[in-house]
Amino acid sequence: VGVYIGNSVARPVARLSEGAARLARGDLDVRIPEDDPGELGHLAAQLNRMTVALREHQARLVQHEKLAGIGRLAAGVAHEINNPLGVILGYVRLLQRRAEGALAEDLRVVEEEAVRCQDIVEGLLDLARPGRGPLEPVPLRDACEEVVSRLRESTRVGPQVSVAVLGEGTAWAQAPRLRQVLLNLVKNAAEAAGEGGRVEVRIAVDAEGASRVAVSDSGPGVTAEARARLFEPFFTTKLSGTGLGLAVSQAIAEAHGGRIDVDTGPLGGARFTLSLPAPSHEQEAAA
């Protein structure tokens, strides 16, 4: 009996020891069996959860370094690109004043593509400067409604798309950067929903003060394959666009200590959730 009891304890302890050693060597794919009863099984489960958390953190660090590297490269060449682009746009707009017919259409295409190049450069620069400047309390409902209003005025979101903003809350953030993220999420949702579609922006704040803004749409959703790459620079499922909007938005969220996650929402399409941390005691005292 003593030998049996000894073995029944020794085996799970050995598995725990081996798993911990592999984890210490940097093997984040290790998984320890959790079928042992009592405290040993509980300890194995805790180690497995820690391994998953470390793996996710490592993936975020790799992505952050990748984005920062692209941003630094863009910052070095932006001046050389933007100057000739500005000259091209100047000449195109001058020629457009007296162009007609097929020439006018060709010039319009040139202008659109030059502006798109400028957008790409600006997006790359945003990857280099998602930074954390002074934070301030931002009323989330006001920020979301302002974003929807701006998109309506610019016709990026037409009257045929229903957009509802629900809930209240305040987040500590750089207001312009936060609005940039919200603008991108709502615009993407409206484009996915399409004519006659629905978009829902739901705001929530938990007991600790951490805030969430979930943007859901009634569109076709996002495939598992696309989800794995959505936040990579230049990856897009659209026919047009730079593929930088979500990469920049995620970089801004992470610079604020938050993140953006994607899953299937209540309207049947995608749901992008921006999560931001609770304010510090100093921020709460200053509010």
C-alpha positions in Angstrom: 0.0 0.0 0.0 2.8 2.3 0.9 4.5 1.7 -2.4 1.3 2.3 -4.3 0.6 5.6 -2.4 4.2 6.6 -3.0 4.0 6.0 -6.7 0.6 7.7 -7.0 2.2 10.8 -5.6 5.6 10.5 -7.2 4.3 10.2 -10.8 2.3 13.4 -10.8 5.1 15.2 -9.0 7.5 14.0 -11.6 5.2 15.2 -14.4 5.0 18.6 -12.7 8.7 18.8 -12.2 9.3 17.9 -15.9 6.8 20.4 -17.1 8.2 23.2 -14.9 11.7 22.4 -16.2 10.6 22.6 -19.8 8.8 25.8 -19.1 12.0 27.2 -17.5 13.9 26.3 -20.7 11.4 28.4 -22.8 9.2 25.6 -24.1 5.8 27.3 -24.1 4.0 24.4 -25.8 4.3 22.2 -22.7 1.0 21.0 -21.2 0.8 19.0 -18.0 -2.0 16.5 -17.5 -4.6 17.8 -15.0 -6.3 14.5 -14.2 -4.6 14.0 -10.8 -7.0 14.6 -7.9 -6.6 17.2 -5.2 -3.8 19.8 -5.0 -1.5 18.3 -7.6 -4.2 18.5 -10.3 -5.0 22.0 -9.2 -1.3 23.0 -9.4 -1.0 21.4 -12.9 -4.0 23.5 -14.0 -2.4 26.7 -12.6 0.9 25.9 -14.4 -1.0 25.3 -17.7 -2.9 28.6 -17.4 0.4 30.4 -16.7 1.9 28.8 -19.8 -1.0 29.9 -22.0 -0.7 33.5 -20.5 3.1 33.5 -21.2 2.5 32.3 -24.8 -0.1 35.0 -25.5 2.2 37.6 -23.9 5.1 36.4 -26.1 3.0 36.7 -29.2 2.0 40.2 -28.3 5.6 41.2 -27.8 6.6 39.7 -31.1 3.8 41.6 -32.8 4.7 44.8 -31.0 8.3 44.6 -32.1 7.3 43.9 -35.7 5.0 46.9 -35.7 7.6 49.1 -34.1 10.2 48.0 -36.7 7.9 48.8 -39.6 7.1 52.2 -38.0 10.8 53.1 -37.5 11.5 52.2 -41.2 8.5 54.3 -42.3 9.7 57.3 -40.2 13.0 57.2 -42.0 11.6 57.3 -45.5 8.3 59.2 -45.0 9.9 62.6 -45.9 11.4 61.2 -49.1 8.0 59.7 -50.1 5.7 62.5 -49.0 7.6 65.3 -50.8 7.2 63.8 -54.4 3.7 62.7 -53.6 2.8 66.3 -52.7 4.3 67.5 -56.0 2.4 64.8 -58.0 -0.9 65.7 -56.3 -0.3 69.4 -56.9 0.2 68.9 -60.6 -2.7 66.5 -60.9 -5.1 69.0 -59.3 -3.8 71.8 -61.5 -4.4 69.7 -64.6 -7.8 68.7 -63.4 -9.0 72.3 -63.7 -8.9 72.1 -67.5 -9.2 68.4 -68.2 -12.3 66.8 -69.8 -13.5 63.4 -70.8 -11.2 60.4 -70.6 -8.3 62.6 -69.4 -10.3 63.9 -66.5 -11.1 60.3 -65.5 -7.5 59.3 -65.7 -6.4 62.2 -63.6 -9.0 61.3 -61.0 -7.6 57.8 -60.8 -4.0 59.2 -60.4 -5.2 61.5 -57.6 -7.0 58.6 -55.8 -3.9 56.4 -55.9 -1.6 59.2 -54.8 -3.9 59.9 -51.8 -3.9 56.2 -51.0 -0.1 56.3 -51.0 -0.2 59.2 -48.6 -2.6 57.2 -46.4 -0.2 54.2 -46.4 2.7 56.4 -45.3 0.6 58.1 -42.6 -0.5 54.7 -41.3 3.1 53.4 -41.2 4.0 56.5 -39.2 1.2 55.8 -36.8 2.9 52.5 -36.0 6.0 54.4 -35.0 4.1 56.8 -32.8 1.3 55.1 -31.0 2.9 56.5 -27.8 1.5 57.5 -24.5 1.1 61.2 -24.1 -0.9 62.9 -21.4 -4.1 60.9 -20.6 -7.4 62.5 -19.8 -10.9 61.2 -18.8 -12.8 60.6 -22.1 -16.6 60.1 -21.9 -17.0 57.1 -24.1 -20.6 57.7 -25.2 -19.8 61.2 -26.4 -16.7 59.9 -28.2 -18.6 57.1 -30.0 -21.5 59.4 -31.0 -19.0 62.0 -32.3 -17.4 59.3 -34.4 -20.7 58.1 -35.8 -21.6 61.7 -36.6 -18.3 62.3 -38.4 -18.8 59.2 -40.5 -22.3 60.2 -41.4 -21.2 63.6 -42.5 -18.4 62.2 -44.6 -20.8 59.7 -46.2 -18.5 56.8 -45.0 -21.6 55.5 -43.2 -24.8 56.1 -45.2 -28.3 56.5 -43.8 -29.1 52.9 -44.9 -26.9 51.6 -42.1 -28.4 51.6 -38.6 -25.9 52.5 -35.9 -26.9 52.3 -32.2 -24.7 53.5 -29.3 -25.6 51.8 -26.0 -24.2 52.3 -22.4 -22.1 54.9 -20.6 -18.6 55.0 -19.2 -15.4 56.9 -19.0 -11.9 55.8 -20.1 -8.5 57.4 -19.4 -6.9 57.9 -22.8 -5.3 60.2 -25.3 -8.6 61.5 -26.7 -7.5 61.9 -30.4 -5.9 58.4 -30.4 -9.0 56.9 -28.8 -11.3 58.5 -31.4 -9.0 57.2 -34.1 -9.5 53.7 -32.9 -13.2 54.1 -32.5 -13.5 55.6 -36.0 -11.7 52.7 -37.6 -13.8 50.1 -35.7 -17.2 51.7 -36.5 -16.2 52.4 -40.1 -15.1 48.8 -40.6 -18.3 47.5 -39.0 -20.5 49.7 -41.2 -18.7 48.6 -44.3 -19.1 44.9 -43.3 -22.8 45.4 -42.5 -23.6 47.0 -45.8 -26.8 48.5 -47.1 -29.7 47.8 -44.7 -27.3 46.4 -42.1 -26.9 47.1 -38.4 -24.0 48.2 -36.2 -24.2 48.2 -32.4 -21.6 50.0 -30.2 -22.0 48.8 -26.6 -20.0 50.5 -23.8 -19.4 48.9 -20.4 -17.3 49.6 -17.3 -16.6 46.9 -14.7 -16.5 47.3 -10.9 -12.7 48.1 -11.0 -13.2 50.8 -13.6 -11.8 48.9 -16.6 -13.8 49.9 -19.7 -14.8 48.0 -22.9 -16.3 49.2 -26.1 -17.7 46.4 -28.2 -18.5 47.2 -31.9 -20.7 44.5 -33.5 -22.1 44.3 -37.0 -24.6 42.2 -39.0 -22.1 41.4 -41.7 -20.7 38.1 -42.8 -18.2 37.8 -39.9 -14.5 37.0 -39.9 -13.1 33.5 -40.7 -10.8 31.8 -38.3 -8.0 32.1 -40.8 -8.5 35.8 -41.2 -8.8 36.3 -37.4 -5.3 35.0 -37.0 -3.9 37.7 -39.2 -6.3 40.6 -38.8 -3.9 42.8 -36.8 -0.9 42.2 -39.2 0.2 45.3 -41.2 -1.1 45.2 -44.8 -3.4 42.3 -44.2 -7.0 43.0 -45.4 -10.1 41.2 -46.5 -11.4 44.2 -48.4 -11.1 44.9 -52.1 -9.7 48.4 -51.2 -7.9 49.8 -48.2 -4.3 49.8 -46.9 -4.6 47.0 -44.4 -3.1 49.2 -41.7 -6.2 50.4 -39.8 -6.5 47.5 -37.4 -2.7 47.2 -37.0 -2.5 50.8 -36.0 -5.6 50.5 -33.8 -4.1 47.6 -31.9 -0.8 49.4 -31.5 -2.7 52.4 -30.0 -4.7 50.1 -27.7 -1.6 48.4 -26.4 0.1 51.8 -25.9 -2.7 52.5 -23.5 -2.3 49.2 -21.7 -5.3 47.6 -23.5 -6.0 45.5 -26.5 -8.6 44.7 -29.2 -10.1 41.3 -29.5 -12.4 39.9 -32.2 -15.2 37.2 -32.0 -18.7 36.6 -33.2 -21.1 39.3 -32.0 -24.9 39.3 -31.1 -25.8 40.6 -34.6 -24.3 37.5 -36.3 -21.3 39.2 -37.7 -18.0 40.2 -36.2 -17.5 41.9 -32.8 -14.4 43.9 -32.1 -13.9 44.7 -28.4 -11.6 47.5 -27.3 -10.6 46.9 -23.7 -8.8 49.6 -21.6 -7.5 49.3 -18.1 -8.9 51.0 -15.0 -7.5 54.4 -14.1 -4.8 54.6 -11.5 -5.5 56.0 -8.0 -3.6 59.2 -9.0 -5.9 59.6 -12.1 -9.0 59.0 -10.1 -7.9 61.6 -7.5 -7.2 64.1 -10.3 -10.6 63.6 -12.0 
